[in-house]
Structures are given as structure tokens and as C-alpha cells.
Amino acid sequence: MAFNSASNIQSVVMKEDGFGQMGFYILAVLYLFMGIGSVVSTAIINKLGSRYCFIIGGLGNVQWILSTILAAEQKSRIFKTDGTIEKPSKYITAALYVSTMINGFTVGVLWACANNFVARCASETNKGFAFSYFWSFYMCSQILGNLIAAFTLGKFSQQIYFLVMGVIALLGTLTFVFLSEPENHKSSDSPETKQNEGLDIEMRQEPQHSFMDDVKSVIELLQNKRMRMLLPQLCWTGISIAVYTGLLVPTIVSTLPEATEQKQFQYSMITMVALGFGEIIGANIQGRIVDKFGTKITCIINVVYILISTMLVLNYLYVNKFTYFAFAMTFMWGFQDSSVSIHLNAILGFEFEGNSEPFSIDALIEAIMVFTFQVIQSFIISQKAHFYYITFVGFCGMSMTFCTYFFAFRPVKDIINNDNGDDLPLIEVRQQPTQDNQTNGLVKIQKQQIIQ
């Protein structure tokens, strides 16, 4: 909740505080280091387990949100009472970037861990529901976070807002202390798994994979031909995030030229609440579509969602006036964003045998695209440039998501039977040792090897 709200307003806050376009660069660096963190996320998850990865990721969010108070404190020093404007402190600027790097790295691990955790809680028959259930709770953060932001920024200073969000993030992080590891349902009903239970127990005694082996498994999967077919849709999820975190709020603010700074913040955050509702409703609808019609036909539905959301943004830019239509624009963008993400997570969680490697790649590609497009968006100033940019982005989104239609989907029976079609080592996330099970880590082998 705190992270999403702070991200949405980052580009506007930095500009208002005298840091110019630094908000875009902050978000770009955040996702760049998120990509770096995602590369080693599989190894870190295997080493530390889900609980500690969630806690570390949460603490990374806390320190980043609180560090933004430094930027707010600089505003009075940059904008002098006599009308002169000074440059921001180099030390404060450096501190903000360092804090962002730390947060980006930890969030890269956090996101791979979160998606992996959901996949391990789900099965082939309810994968759409599982990811939509998670996404619904996650995107409640957009609703509650933006409502808190609208109230706080409308009544109090930026410092109070970021302090409140920092405390909320810290309290949320503390709840991860009570997290337990889920059972893996992906192949629990497999005949081969039951038949080879004795062999599976023997495999528990195999040496654990090293840190570099886990990193190598991510790189190998990235080169896999089936994974390459998903790269376009992976890219789109990053572009979509770049648009709603870096461009939607400035677009709304630009249509409120006569409002005070506090009112601009308040109205834009209230409007972004609709994004959260769109994310939740889109996730639940898409989850049911995936479970009922399958992942292949859903590719075409994604194209329609992106077309509608793009047209709504273009219409708002054309009218260039703050109306209730702004809520429809943000709602539909959130709707398509969650729909594409749920569809993609269902594929990553059940079309590949690794538990965390696919989601590590998801975070990596997403981070690279957010970084790239946040930098591009920092140069988009005029209304005309916004219009052309959204047109280009919408065309890219429809093309990228349609490419997934040609992905080599596995038959459901093969997924249930754990039949692997990728020539890759199958590495399952190791759970943290307990008193009852000191070696509860498995190195999965391919079905053909089990039969032999």
C-alpha cells in the first residue's frame, strides 16, 4: 500500500520540491536495481526462504519511503522567500539514489518470492483464482494507499504523508514474521510422484545447489525457446507499470492548472483510487476467464483490454480537462494491467517446471522495461508528445500480448503429471529447515529420469 502510493506520486513530488524530472529517474533506478535483484532472487529465496525474503523486501520499502522526507525538507531551501531558486543538495540527491538502489534490489527479490509463493499455494485447476485472489488483496493497496494520500496531502505536508506511509510499511513488514512456507501442489497428485515416493525421499539427501547454480538456472531459462516467446508480454507489463507510476498522475495534474499544489495532489490521488478498483475487478474477471477458457484464448482478450484502455487515455489527453472521465481512464488502465499480469503469472507458474526461475525472469524483464520507459517519459513534456507516446505504447501493448498466442502451451494433463518439455535442470525452492524436517529441500529430476 505504502510503496504503490509513494511510487505513483514520486514524479510529481520531486518536481514540486525543486528536483525537476528526478522523480522519473528515481523510478528508473528503482526498477533497474529491481532487475539486478531479480537475477539473484532464485538463489536468495533458496538460501533464506520466503519469510526472510519478504521481511528484507519490506524493510527496503520502509527506508525508501522515509528517505523521500529528505526531498520534501529541501523544498524550503531550494525555493527562497526572495524568489531565488537554488540547486538541490548533492548529498541529499546522492542519499535518495542510494536509498532507491537498496529498495530496488530488495523489491526484485520480494516480487519473485511473492509470485513463487502464490504458485506454490495453487494447483493447475485453480491457478487463475489463486493469482487473482493475491492480486486483489495486493491492489487494495492502490485504493487504501491513494485514499490515505488524498486525505493526508490535502490536509498536511508531504513530510507527514511519507512518515505515515513509512509507518504503515513497517507494520506490514512485521506481519511477515508469522509467515509459514506453503506446500507445493503443482505435482502432488501426479501418479509418477506417488509411485516414486521412495526415490523422492532419497533425492532429499542430494547436495544443495550453490548460489551460482541458482543464478545460472535463471540465465539458462532466459535462453529457453519457450520463454523467449513470452518476452514480449513480459515487456508490456513493465511498460504498463511505467505509464501508471510515471505518467498518469502528471497527466491528471496537468489538467488542473488553476488548483493549488495540495488540491492537485488530492484530486490526482483520488482519481488513482479508480486504478486500484480496476486492478481488483480485472484480476478477478481474468482469473475466472483463465480457469474456464484457458490461457491461449485469453491472449486475444488481453488485446481488446489494451485497445480500450489506450483509447480512453487518448480521449482524456484530447479533451485536456479534468472531468469524471479521468476515473474511467485510470480504472480501465488498472483493469488491463491486472488482467495481463494474472494471465502471465498463470503461464509462468504452470508452464515451466522451476518454482522461482520464471518469476525471476518476469521481474528482470519488467524492471528493464520500466527503467527504459521511465527515462523516455522524463523527456515527454508537451500534451502533443503525450498523445503520440500513448498511441505508440498502446500499439506496442496490443502487439506484444498477441505474440503470446503463439506460445507452445502444454496440455493440461502434462502439467498435472509434471511432464517437462524443457531441457533444463528442475530446481524447486527449498523450505527453511525445521525441527521435524532438517533437510526439507528437493532437487527435482525430470520425469524421464525418474522412470529410469
C-alpha positions in Angstrom: 0.0 0.0 0.0 2.7 2.5 1.0 5.1 1.5 -1.8 2.5 1.8 -4.6 1.1 5.2 -3.3 4.6 6.6 -2.9 5.6 5.4 -6.4 2.5 6.9 -8.1 3.3 10.4 -6.8 7.1 10.3 -7.0 7.4 12.1 -10.3 5.1 14.9 -9.2 6.5 15.3 -5.7 10.1 15.6 -6.9 9.1 18.2 -9.4 7.2 20.3 -6.9 10.1 20.0 -4.4 12.6 21.5 -6.9 14.2 18.3 -8.2 12.9 18.7 -11.7 12.5 15.4 -13.6 14.4 13.5 -10.9 11.2 11.6 -10.0 11.3 9.8 -13.3 15.0 8.9 -12.8 14.3 7.7 -9.2 11.7 5.3 -10.5 14.0 4.3 -13.4 16.9 3.5 -11.0 14.4 1.7 -8.7 13.4 -0.7 -11.4 17.0 -1.1 -12.8 18.1 -2.4 -9.4 14.9 -4.4 -9.2 16.2 -6.2 -12.3 19.6 -6.8 -10.7 17.9 -8.2 -7.6 15.7 -10.5 -9.7 18.7 -12.2 -11.3 19.9 -13.5 -8.0 16.4 -13.8 -6.4 16.1 -17.5 -7.0 19.4 -18.1 -5.2 18.4 -15.8 -2.3 15.0 -17.4 -2.0 16.6 -20.9 -1.9 19.1 -19.7 0.7 16.9 -17.7 3.0 13.3 -18.9 2.4 10.2 -16.9 1.7 9.8 -15.4 5.2 13.1 -13.7 5.3 12.9 -12.5 1.7 9.5 -10.9 2.4 10.9 -9.2 5.5 14.0 -7.9 3.7 11.9 -6.6 0.8 9.5 -4.9 3.3 12.4 -3.1 5.1 13.7 -2.0 1.8 10.4 -0.3 1.1 10.3 1.3 4.5 13.7 3.0 4.2 12.9 4.2 0.7 9.6 5.8 1.6 11.1 7.5 4.7 14.1 8.8 2.7 11.7 10.8 0.5 11.2 13.1 3.5 14.6 14.4 2.8 13.4 15.7 -0.6 10.4 17.4 1.0 12.7 19.1 3.6 14.8 20.5 0.8 11.9 22.4 -0.8 12.2 25.5 1.5 15.9 25.6 0.9 15.6 25.4 -2.9 12.8 27.9 -3.2 13.9 31.0 -1.3 11.4 33.6 0.1 13.1 36.2 -2.1 12.1 34.3 -5.2 15.5 32.9 -6.0 15.9 29.1 -6.7 18.9 27.1 -5.6 20.1 23.7 -6.8 19.2 20.7 -4.6 21.9 19.5 -2.2 24.3 16.9 -3.8 24.4 14.9 -0.6 20.6 14.7 -0.4 20.4 13.7 -4.1 23.0 11.0 -3.6 21.2 9.7 -0.5 17.9 9.5 -2.4 19.6 7.5 -5.2 21.4 5.1 -2.7 18.1 4.5 -0.9 16.4 3.8 -4.2 19.1 1.3 -5.2 18.7 -0.6 -1.9 14.9 -0.7 -2.3 15.1 -1.7 -5.9 17.3 -4.7 -5.2 15.2 -5.9 -2.3 12.0 -5.4 -4.2 13.4 -7.5 -7.1 13.8 -10.4 -4.6 10.4 -9.6 -3.0 8.4 -9.8 -6.2 10.0 -13.0 -7.4 9.3 -14.5 -4.0 5.7 -13.3 -3.8 4.7 -14.8 -7.2 6.6 -18.0 -6.4 4.8 -18.2 -3.1 1.4 -18.0 -4.8 2.3 -20.6 -7.4 3.3 -23.0 -4.7 -0.1 -22.4 -3.0 -2.0 -23.1 -6.2 -2.8 -26.0 -8.5 -3.4 -26.3 -12.2 -7.2 -26.3 -11.7 -7.3 -23.0 -9.7 -4.2 -21.1 -10.8 -6.3 -18.2 -12.2 -8.3 -17.9 -9.0 -5.1 -18.1 -6.9 -3.3 -15.3 -8.7 -6.4 -13.1 -8.9 -7.0 -13.6 -5.2 -3.5 -12.5 -4.4 -3.7 -9.6 -6.9 -7.0 -8.4 -5.4 -5.5 -8.1 -1.9 -2.3 -6.5 -3.3 -4.2 -3.9 -5.3 -6.3 -2.9 -2.4 -3.1 -1.0 -1.7 -3.9 1.2 -4.6 -7.3 2.0 -3.1 -6.3 2.5 0.5 -2.9 4.0 -0.2 -4.3 6.6 -2.6 -7.2 7.4 -0.3 -4.7 8.0 2.5 -2.6 10.0 0.2 -5.5 12.2 -0.9 -6.5 12.9 2.7 -3.0 13.4 4.0 -1.7 15.6 1.2 -4.9 17.6 1.1 -4.6 18.5 4.8 -1.0 18.1 5.8 2.6 18.4 4.5 4.5 15.9 2.3 6.6 15.1 5.4 3.6 13.9 7.3 2.4 11.9 4.3 5.7 10.0 3.8 6.0 9.4 7.6 2.6 7.9 7.7 3.3 5.7 4.7 6.6 4.6 6.3 4.9 3.5 9.5 2.3 1.6 7.5 5.0 -0.2 5.5 6.9 -1.1 8.7 3.8 -2.5 10.4 3.0 -4.5 7.2 6.6 -5.9 7.2 6.3 -7.1 10.8 3.4 -9.4 9.8 5.8 -11.4 7.6 7.3 -12.8 10.8 4.3 -15.1 11.2 4.5 -16.4 7.6 4.9 -20.1 7.0 6.0 -22.0 3.9 3.3 -23.4 1.7 3.0 -26.9 0.4 3.7 -27.3 -3.3 0.5 -28.6 -5.1 1.9 -28.5 -8.6 2.6 -32.1 -8.8 1.3 -33.6 -5.5 -1.4 -35.6 -7.3 0.9 -36.8 -10.0 0.9 -40.6 -10.4 4.6 -40.5 -11.0 5.2 -38.6 -7.8 3.3 -41.1 -5.8 4.8 -44.1 -7.5 8.3 -42.8 -6.9 7.9 -41.6 -3.3 10.8 -43.7 -2.2 13.1 -42.3 -4.8 11.9 -38.8 -3.9 13.0 -39.4 -0.3 16.4 -40.4 -1.4 16.7 -37.3 -3.5 16.3 -35.2 -0.3 19.8 -36.2 0.6 21.4 -34.7 -2.5 23.8 -31.8 -2.0 22.1 -28.4 -2.1 22.7 -26.3 -5.2 25.1 -23.4 -4.8 24.3 -19.7 -5.1 25.8 -19.6 -8.5 24.0 -22.7 -9.7 20.7 -21.0 -8.9 21.7 -17.8 -10.7 22.8 -20.0 -13.7 19.4 -21.7 -13.8 17.7 -18.3 -14.2 20.1 -17.4 -17.1 19.5 -20.8 -18.8 15.7 -20.4 -18.6 16.0 -16.9 -20.1 17.6 -18.5 -23.2 14.9 -21.2 -23.5 12.9 -21.0 -26.7 9.5 -21.3 -24.9 10.5 -18.5 -22.5 11.6 -16.3 -25.4 8.0 -16.4 -26.8 6.8 -14.8 -23.6 9.3 -12.0 -23.6 7.0 -9.5 -25.5 4.2 -9.9 -22.9 6.8 -9.6 -20.1 8.0 -6.4 -21.7 4.4 -5.0 -21.8 3.9 -5.5 -18.0 6.9 -3.2 -17.5 5.7 -0.6 -19.9 2.2 -0.6 -18.3 3.8 0.0 -14.9 5.9 2.8 -16.2 2.8 4.5 -17.6 0.7 4.4 -14.4 3.5 5.1 -12.0 5.2 7.9 -14.0 2.7 9.4 -16.4 -0.9 9.1 -15.3 -0.6 11.4 -12.2 1.3 14.1 -14.1 -1.3 13.9 -16.9 -4.1 14.4 -14.3 -2.2 17.2 -12.6 -1.7 19.0 -16.0 -5.5 19.3 -16.3 -5.7 21.2 -13.0 -3.6 24.3 -13.7 -5.6 26.6 -11.5 -5.7 24.3 -8.5 -3.3 24.7 -5.6 -0.5 22.2 -5.2 -2.3 20.4 -2.3 -5.5 20.2 -4.4 -3.6 18.8 -7.4 -2.2 16.1 -5.2 -5.5 15.4 -3.6 -7.5 15.2 -6.8 -4.9 13.1 -8.6 -4.7 10.6 -5.7 -8.5 10.3 -5.5 -8.5 9.6 -9.2 -5.9 6.9 -8.8 -8.2 5.1 -6.5 -10.1 4.0 -9.6 -6.9 2.4 -10.8 -7.0 0.2 -7.7 -10.6 -0.8 -8.3 -9.8 -1.6 -11.9 -6.9 -3.8 -10.8 -9.0 -5.7 -8.4 -12.0 -6.2 -10.8 -9.8 -7.0 -13.7 -7.9 -9.6 -11.7 -11.0 -11.4 -10.6 -12.6 -11.5 -14.0 -9.3 -12.5 -15.7 -8.8 -15.3 -13.1 -12.1 -16.8 -14.0 -11.5 -16.5 -17.7 -8.1 -18.2 -17.4 -9.6 -21.1 -15.4 -12.7 -21.5 -17.7 -11.3 -20.9 -21.2 -7.6 -21.5 -20.7 -4.5 -19.3 -21.2 -4.4 -19.4 -25.0 -7.7 -17.8 -25.8 -7.1 -15.2 -23.1 -4.3 -13.7 -25.2 -6.9 -12.3 -27.6 -8.9 -10.8 -24.8 -5.8 -9.0 -23.5 -5.5 -7.2 -26.8 -9.1 -5.9 -26.5 -8.4 -4.7 -23.0 -5.3 -2.7 -24.0 -7.1 -1.2 -27.0 -9.9 0.1 -24.8 -7.6 1.5 -22.2 -5.4 3.2 -24.8 -8.4 4.9 -26.4 -9.6 6.2 -23.0 -6.2 7.8 -22.2 -6.0 9.3 -25.7 -9.5 10.8 -25.3 -8.6 12.3 -21.9 -5.5 13.9 -23.4 -7.5 15.2 -26.3 -10.2 16.8 -24.1 -7.4 18.1 -21.8 -9.8 18.9 -18.9 -10.3 17.3 -15.5 -13.7 15.6 -15.5 -15.2 12.4 -14.1 -13.8 10.7 -17.3 -10.4 10.7 -15.5 -11.8 7.9 -13.3 -12.8 5.8 -16.3 -9.3 6.3 -17.8 -7.5 5.1 -14.6 -10.0 2.4 -14.0 -9.5 0.8 -17.4 -5.7 1.1 -17.3 -5.7 -0.8 -14.0 -8.2 -3.3 -15.4 -5.9 -4.2 -18.3 -2.8 -4.1 -16.2 -4.0 -6.7 -13.7 -5.6 -8.8 -16.4 -2.4 -9.1 -18.4 -0.4 -9.8 -15.2 -2.8 -12.6 -14.0 -2.6 -14.2 -17.4 1.1 -14.0 -17.4 1.5 -15.3 -13.9 -0.6 -18.3 -14.7 1.7 -19.2 -17.6 4.9 -18.6 -15.6 3.6 -20.6 -12.6 2.4 -23.7 -14.5 4.0 -23.8 -18.0 7.6 -24.1 -16.6 8.9 -26.6 -14.0 11.0 -24.2 -11.9 9.3 -22.7 -8.9 11.0 -19.3 -8.9 13.2 -19.0 -12.0 10.3 -17.9 -14.3 9.2 -15.2 -11.8 12.8 -14.1 -11.5 12.9 -13.5 -15.3 9.5 -11.8 -15.0 10.9 -9.3 -12.5 14.1 -8.9 -14.6 12.4 -8.0 -17.9 9.7 -5.9 -16.2 12.4 -3.9 -14.4 14.4 -3.3 -17.6 11.3 -2.0 -19.4 10.2 0.2 -16.5 13.7 1.7 -16.3 13.8 2.3 -20.1 10.4 3.9 -20.4 10.7 6.0 -17.2 13.7 7.6 -18.8 11.8 8.1 -22.1 8.9 9.6 -20.2 11.1 12.1 -18.5 11.5 13.8 -21.9 7.8 13.9 -22.7 6.6 17.3 -21.6 4.1 18.7 -24.1 0.5 17.5 -24.5 1.1 16.6 -28.1 4.1 14.4 -27.1 2.0 12.6 -24.5 -0.6 11.9 -27.2 1.9 10.4 -29.6 3.6 8.5 -26.8 0.4 6.8 -25.6 -0.5 5.9 -29.2 2.8 4.2 -29.6 2.6 2.5 -26.2 -0.9 1.2 -27.0 0.2 -0.3 -30.3 3.2 -2.0 -28.7 0.9 -3.4 -25.9 -1.5 -5.0 -28.3 1.3 -6.4 -30.5 3.3 -7.8 -27.5 0.4 -9.5 -25.8 -0.9 -11.1 -29.1 2.5 -12.7 -29.5 1.8 -15.0 -26.6 -1.0 -16.6 -28.6 1.8 -18.4 -30.5 3.4 -19.7 -27.3 3.7 -23.5 -27.1 1.2 -24.2 -24.4 1.4 -27.6 -22.8 -1.7 -29.8 -22.5 -3.2 -29.7 -19.1 -2.7 -33.4 -18.5 1.1 -32.9 -19.0 1.1 -30.1 -16.4 -0.8 -32.2 -13.9 1.5 -35.1 -14.5 4.6 -32.9 -14.2 5.7 -33.8 -17.7 8.5 -31.4 -18.5 9.2 -30.2 -22.0 12.2 -28.0 -21.3 15.7 -29.3 -21.3 16.6 -27.5 -18.1 17.5 -28.6 -14.6 14.4 -28.5 -12.4 15.1 -26.7 -9.2 12.4 -26.4 -6.5 12.6 -23.7 -3.9 13.9 -25.2 -0.6 11.9 -24.5 2.5 13.6 -23.4 5.7 14.7 -26.3 7.9 12.5 -27.1 10.9 12.9 -29.4 13.9 10.7 -32.0 12.2 12.5 -31.8 8.8 16.1 -30.7 8.8 16.6 -31.4 5.1 13.3 -30.3 3.5 14.8 -29.4 0.2 14.3 -31.2 -3.1 16.2 -31.2 -6.3 13.6 -32.3 -8.8 14.7 -34.6 -11.7 12.9 -34.9 -15.0 10.1 -37.4 -15.4 12.2 -39.5 -17.8 15.0 -39.8 -15.3 12.5 -40.9 -12.6 11.1 -43.6 -14.8 14.6 -44.9 -15.5 
